[in-house]
């Protein structure tokens, strides 16, 4: 019986110690501003200066597109992606300003609404999430945005339009 009492007391002390450490951690996070965690952005493999890989695809309008014909703004979207749908109106606005020939939109999955919104202002490719364009950009995240220069190298990349210098098409 004395062993049982000692075990209960020891477990109780360990629980109190754990609670004190947890409360200290919460206090530290609040003091350092960690309550509103800011993510660094999507995990993009291609960084500024990186060349895009080789690919060949066909848009929903039947237009052939390849790594040699893509410059300007490239956006990756996917069905069921809430941030993608929030980005869509601003993306189409910028695409309209840049001109359809300077914008490529890649839609993963079955998202007729996104395709319909993007088609008037961008060349649109619908492909699986591991399709040739996604492979060429080593892209595994949506939304993902790339600004390409005339040399087919990445000028800027990010998950928001604010991450790109869109005052020019590079």
Protein Blocks (a to p, Z undefined) as FASTA:
>chain_A
ZZmmmmmmmmmmmmmmmmmmmmmmmmmmmmnopmmccdebjcdfbdghiacdddddddfk
opacdfklggcjdddddehilklmmmmmmmmmmmmmnopklcccddedjdfklmmmmmmm
occddddfkbmklmmnopabdcddddddfkopafbdcfbfklpcckbgZZ
